[in-house]
């Protein structure tokens, strides 16, 4: 009988080990796929080669105010480049103020989002140019005309944004700089605002930003695959290990919270209540994490991802304009 029991135990251990090994192998395969799909812009099957994120993007760029701004963007843009800390050539577009009485020393930097292009920020860039700002619109690393292979979800890009800021500050010691970002561009801005290297003459306004790459990827995976949250978290965390190996950062590192806890500059947080790409719950999390005594938040009802300015333009732009005028004493 003892021999039979030992055999049963041995068989169970072997079967358990085989199942565990198969599960680990399957998890590793899934995690590596997720990493390349979400982060690797040179992988032909990645999201960057498919129209999966906001497929109506181009159509929106050609409607109403966005159409006029897009035409201005195409006609007025001037190329500018810098080199990142890790040796990448980063591209951007520079715009002169679009008004008869431009304000001295005023600059705005507009950061586009995930799988995006600078032209997506044309509406915001044109608004700021009409207010008298000189506007800079960079291509985020590994996207559009900028070099690179891996997207940093704001974490790698924060260093790039600091270099763009330095480009302005080194040419104008009295520069006062507005940072605007949408979606991943907002995360880039938030991960920068609490950095000790940030000049104190910077003010920020952000739209539809997530709290961390980890949290937004878990949300996305749950939505697309119907996985329960614990299993989605395991898959994303495993993908983060591949990201650490190949791209140099983990998804849990790409968080805005640590930076926001050290942010002291004026901040405006905006989100659409019906955002189905970046959850609107991040508005409260980011706002409450921010240490600035000068902070505002705006939740726009019925607005989906990056649509707050379309759904209620009067509320949106009245809030933004009042914030900028107060923060810059215009």
N, C-alpha and C positions, 0 to 999 in steps of 0.2 A: 504493500500500500504506500510506504514511504517513497519507493521508487516512482510510483505513478504520480504522487503529489509533486515530486521534484520535477518530473517531466512536464507536468501541467504548468508549474511556475516558470520553468525555462521557456516553454512555448509562449506563455503570456508575455514574458519579458522580451522575447524575440519579436513577437507581433507588435508590442507596444513600441519597441525601438524602431521597427520598420515604419510604423505609422507616424511616429515623431519625426523620423528622418524625411519621410515624404512630405509632411506638413512644413518642415523647415525649408526643404527644397522648393516647395510650391510658394511659400511666403517670399523666399529670396528672389524667385523668378518674377513674382508679381511686383515686389518692391523695386527691383531694377527697372522693370517696364515703366512703373509710375514715375520714377526719377527721370528717365529719358523722355517720357511723354510730356512731363510738366516743365522740365528745366533745360533740356538739351536742344538748343535751337538748330543744331546741325543734324539731328536725327530725323530722317525723312518722314517718320511716322509720328513725330511729335505734334503737339497742339499748335505749334508755330507754323506748321504747313497745312493746317486745316481750318476751315471756317466754323469753329465750334464756339469761340468766345465772341458774343455779341455780333452775330453774322450780319445784322442790319446796320452795322457801324458806318459803312460807306454811304448808305442811303441817308442816314441821319446827318452826315456831313454836308449833304446837298440840299438841306431844307431850311427855309426861313432865315433867321439870323446866322445860322451856321453856314449857309451858302455864301452870303456876303462876306463873312469872316474868312471862309475858305479861299475866296477869290483874292482878298487882301493878303492872306498868308502866302499864296503862290506868287504874287507880284512883288511883295515887299521884303521877302526873306533874303538874308545875307548869311553866307556860310561862315562857320567858325569851328575850330577844332582844338582839342586839348589831348594830352596823354594821361591816361589813368596811372595810379600808383603801381599797377601790375603790368604796365607797358602797352595797354590797348589804346588805339586811336579812337577817340570819342568825337562824334559829330553833333553839331547843333545849328540852330538858325537864330540869327539876331535881327531884331526889329527896332527901328527908330520910333519915337512917339508919333502917334497919328492924331495930332491936334495942333492948333495954331499957337498955343502957349504951353510948351512942354515944361514939366517941373524939373528943376535941377536935382541931380543926385538920386533920382528915383529909378529903381530897377525891379523887374518881376521875372522870376524863373518859373516856368510851367513844366511840370513833369507828367508825361503820359503814362498809361497803364500797361498791364500785362498783355502781351501779344499786340501791342499798339504801335502807333507812329506819331510823330510830333504834330502832324496835321490835325489830330483829334482834339488838340487843345486850342485850335484856332479861335473858337468863340471866346474863350477866356483871355487868350493872348491879345485879341483885338480889343476887348473891353479895357484891359489894362493899358494898352497903347493909347487908346482914346482918352484915358484918364491922365495921360502925360508920362507914363512909365516907358523906359527903354526895356524891351522884353527879350528874354533869352529862352529858347525852347530846345532843350537837348534831346537827342535820341538816347534812350537808356541802353546800357551795354548789352551787346548781343542782339539788339533789335534795330530794325531799320538800317541806317548807314553806319552805326557804330560797330566797332569790332568786338569780338568775344564769342564764346560758345555757350556759356551757361548763364542763365538769368538768376539774379540774386534775391529776388522777391523783396527788394528794398535794402537788404543787409549789405550786399556788395555795392549797391548803387549809392548808399549813403556817403561812401568815400568819394565817389564820382561827383556827387552833388556838392560836397565840400570843396572840391577842386574847381567846379564851375563858379561857386561863390567867391573863391580866392581870385579867379580870373577877373571878376568885377571889382573886388575890393582892392586888388593890386593896381588897377588903373584909375580908381576913384576912391580915395581914402575916406571921403564923406558919403559914400554910397549908403543908401537905405534900401533894403532888399525885401521884397515880398516873395515868399515861397508858396506856390500853388501846386497841388497834386491831386490827381483823380485816381481812385482805385489803388493799384500798386504804386502809382506815382505819389498817392497820399501816404502810403506806408513808407516810401523812400523819404518823404519829407519828415514824417514823425520820427523815424529812426535817426534823423539828422538833428532835430531841434534840441535834443538834450545832450548832444555831443559837446564836450568841453572845448573843442576846436571851433565851434560855431561863433562867428562874430556877433556881438550884441546888438548890431543894427539890423537884425533880421526879424521879420514878422511873417506869420504863416496862416494860410487858409487851406483847408483840405476838404475833399469831397469823396465820400464812399470808401473810406479806408478800412482795412481789416486790422485786427489786433496782432496776429502772427501768421506766418506762412503755415505753421502746423495746424492752427485752428481752421483756417480757410480751406486747406486741403482736406481736412477731415470732413468738413461740411460738404465740400464738392463731391467727395467719394461716397458719402452717405446718400447724397441726392441722386447721383448717377447710377449707383449699383445696389441701393437699398440695403446696404450692409448695416448691421447694428453698430452703434457708436464705438464700443470697445474694440471690435474687430477692425473697423475703419482706422481707429487710432493706431493699432498694431501695424497695419499695412503702411500708414503714413510715416510712423516712426522708423520702420525698417527702410523705407525709401529715403528717409533723412540720413541714414548711415551711408548709403550710396552717394548721396549729395555731399556729405562730408568728405568722402574719399575722392570724388571727382571734382567737385566745385569748391571745396574748402570751407563749407559751412553746413550746419545742421538746420533743419526746418525750425527747431525749437529756439535756435539762436536768432532767427529772423523775426524778432518780436519788437513791437513798438513800445511795450510797457516800460521797459527799463529806461529808455530814452525819455518817455513822457514824464516819468517820475523825477527827472532832472530838468524838465523844460520850464523856463521862466519867462519866455517871450509871449506876446499876445498870440492867442490861438483861436481859430474859428473852425468848428467841426460841423460838417453837413452830411446828411444821409437821407436816402429815400426810404420811406417806411415799408414799401413793398419790394425792396431789393432782393432778388432771387439768386444773385451771384455772390455778393458779399453781404452777409446777414446784417440787418439793421441793429441787431443787439450789440454790435461792435461800437456803435456810437456812444452808448452809455459807458461801456468798459473803457474806451479810450479817453473820454471826457473826464471820468472819475479818476483815472490814473494820472492825468496831467496836473503838474504842480504849479502851473502858472496861476497867479491870482487874477489875471486878465484872460479869461477864456469864455467862449460862447459856444452854444450848440444849436443846431437847427435840424429838426426832423420834418421832412416834407411828406405829407400824406399822399397816398396813391402813386408815388414816384418809385419806379424801379431803378435798376443800377445806372448811375450817372445820368438820371433823367430829371433830377430835382429842378434844374434850371429850365426844363421844357414844360414840366407839369404845372409849375407855379412860378413863372419867370419874375413876376412882380415881387413876390415874397423873397425869392432867392436873391435877386440882384439888389433889392432894397437892403437886405441883411448884409450882403457882401460889401456893397458900397459904403454903408454906414460904418462897418468894421474897419475898412481901409481908411476912410476919411478920419476916423477917430485915432486909429493906430499911427497914422502918418501925419496927423495934425494938418490935414489939407483943408 
